């Protein structure tokens, strides 16, 4: 069983590779952030939480603008990370692919007018900086933690 785990076929905390643990941790953090976005007090202006768009004045930790859609995306991204952590290749794809998605979100947030309807998720400046850090960090984890031998054995 341990050999199958090293080859990236299943997730077992005791036998998981470092990249699988990283994907599970990132996924768990996204789940917690998604849940926190629905908790008054952790999310300021909770009464102003809307489904989507710039009308949502709710802010996670009083800093990051959120909406119901934004929170649902975090929850889905968290579940995806936990599912991806079951295999080495999926963990790598989740971290690197997710990092690319976050870099694209950074670019999107930088080019749109944050007060415009194009900001449907919504994002604010703090979100944009966080997306940049997440994108770079996730890609770095995916690249640095990849065991090329394990990837070759599973392909």
C-alpha positions in Angstrom: 0.0 0.0 0.0 2.8 2.4 0.9 4.3 1.9 -2.6 1.0 2.8 -4.3 0.9 6.0 -2.2 4.4 7.0 -3.2 3.5 6.4 -6.8 0.6 8.9 -6.3 -2.4 6.6 -6.6 -4.1 7.3 -3.2 -4.0 9.6 -0.3 -3.0 8.4 3.1 -1.7 11.0 5.6 1.0 8.8 6.9 2.3 7.9 3.4 1.4 11.0 1.4 4.1 12.8 -0.5 5.0 16.3 0.4 3.2 17.7 -2.7 0.0 15.8 -1.7 0.2 17.3 1.8 0.7 20.7 0.3 -2.3 20.4 -2.0 -4.4 19.1 0.9 -3.3 22.0 3.1 -4.0 24.6 0.5 -7.4 23.0 -0.2 -8.2 23.0 3.5 -7.3 26.7 3.9 -9.5 27.6 0.9 -12.4 25.6 2.6 -11.9 27.5 5.8 -11.8 30.9 4.0 -15.0 30.0 2.1 -16.7 29.1 5.4 -15.3 32.2 7.2 -16.9 34.4 4.4 -20.3 33.3 5.7 -19.6 34.0 9.4 -20.7 37.4 10.7 -17.9 39.0 12.7 -15.2 37.4 10.7 -16.9 39.0 7.7 -17.5 42.6 8.4 -20.6 44.3 6.9 -22.2 40.9 6.7 -25.6 42.4 6.2 -24.3 43.8 2.9 -23.3 40.4 1.6 -24.9 39.9 -1.9 -24.7 37.0 -4.3 -22.3 38.8 -6.7 -21.2 42.1 -8.0 -19.7 45.3 -6.6 -22.9 45.9 -4.4 -21.5 43.4 -1.9 -19.8 45.5 0.8 -19.0 42.5 3.0 -15.3 42.1 3.7 -13.5 39.0 5.1 -11.4 40.1 8.0 -12.5 43.7 7.2 -10.0 43.6 4.2 -11.0 41.3 1.4 -14.3 42.1 -0.5 -16.4 39.0 -0.7 -19.8 37.9 -2.0 -21.8 34.6 -1.8 -20.3 33.7 -5.2 -16.8 34.6 -4.0 -17.2 32.4 -1.0 -18.7 29.5 -3.1 -15.6 29.7 -5.4 -13.3 29.4 -2.3 -15.3 26.4 -1.1 -15.2 24.7 -4.5 -11.5 25.4 -4.8 -11.0 23.9 -1.4 -12.8 20.7 -2.2 -10.9 20.5 -5.5 -7.6 20.7 -3.5 -8.7 17.9 -1.1 -9.7 15.7 -4.0 -6.6 16.5 -6.0 -4.4 15.6 -3.0 -5.3 12.0 -3.5 -2.7 11.6 -6.3 0.7 13.2 -7.0 -0.1 14.3 -10.6 -3.4 15.8 -9.5 -1.7 17.6 -6.6 0.9 19.1 -8.9 -1.8 20.1 -11.4 -3.9 21.7 -8.7 -1.0 23.7 -7.3 0.5 24.8 -10.6 -2.8 25.1 -12.5 -4.5 26.9 -9.5 -1.5 29.2 -9.3 -1.9 30.1 -13.0 -5.6 30.8 -12.4 -4.8 33.1 -9.5 -2.2 35.0 -11.6 -4.9 35.4 -14.3 -7.3 36.7 -11.6 -4.6 39.1 -10.6 -4.3 40.4 -14.1 -8.1 40.6 -14.5 -8.4 42.5 -11.2 -5.7 44.9 -12.4 -7.2 45.8 -15.7 -10.9 46.1 -14.8 -12.4 49.0 -13.1 -13.1 47.7 -9.6 -16.3 49.8 -9.5 -17.6 48.4 -12.8 -20.0 45.5 -13.4 -17.1 43.5 -14.8 -16.0 43.1 -11.2 -18.8 40.5 -10.7 -17.0 38.2 -8.1 -16.1 41.0 -6.6 -12.4 41.9 -6.0 -10.8 44.8 -4.3 -7.1 45.9 -4.2 -6.4 43.7 -1.2 -7.8 40.7 -3.2 -5.6 41.5 -6.1 -2.4 41.5 -4.0 -3.5 38.3 -2.3 -4.2 36.7 -5.7 -0.7 37.6 -6.8 0.9 36.0 -3.7 -1.3 32.9 -4.0 -0.5 32.5 -7.7 3.2 32.7 -7.2 3.1 30.7 -4.0 1.1 27.8 -5.4 3.2 27.6 -8.6 6.3 27.6 -6.4 5.0 24.8 -4.3 3.9 22.8 -7.3 7.3 23.1 -8.9 9.5 22.8 -5.9 7.7 19.8 -4.4 7.4 17.7 -7.6 9.3 14.5 -7.3 10.0 13.8 -11.0 10.5 10.1 -10.3 7.0 9.7 -8.8 5.5 11.6 -11.7 7.2 9.3 -14.2 6.0 6.2 -12.4 2.4 7.3 -12.5 2.3 8.3 -16.2 
